[in-house]
Amino acid sequence: MAAITKAQLAQKIKEAFDADSDVQVNPSEARKRQADKIADAISLFVIGRETIVTGTSATGGAVTGTGIIKE
């Protein structure tokens, strides 16, 4: 699965806040719902994203590779 874009992440965060706007809510429950929705959005943004990893080999030389972030 491909990761979502930054614009899609922003939209999902906005939707998390909008879901409890202009309605009477229990603040504690609303914060929990928002936190869960934002955490889900961040997970979608990160998991599946290709990233470049750099490091040092066992012999001291630099190494670079790419990989997909998994859960």
Beta strands, then each sheet from edge to edge (+ up, - down):
strand 1: 50-56
strand 2: 62-68
sheet 1: 1+ 2-
end
